[in-house]
Amino acid sequence: MSDEQNRITTLEEMVAHQAKIIEELSDQIAEQWKVVEQTRQKLDRLTERFLTLEEQSLDAPAITKPPHY
């Protein structure tokens, strides 16, 4: 093989390797995005639950002494 063919082969190998790495990174980003979305949904549900509980506690009657005191 000539020197030029070796260089071309080396470049083709590098490009193939980089394409594989890019695909793997893209897959990892997609998986992480799913986790972020799930976490965001859980946080939204917890926020709603917290606000509901907070509203219920504000509506509770004031604590008073029983009539026999």
Secondary structure, 3 states (H helix, E strand, C coil): CCHHHHHHHHHHHHHHHHHHHHHHHHHHHHHHHHHHHHHHHHHHHHHHHHHHHHHHHHHCCCCCCCCCC
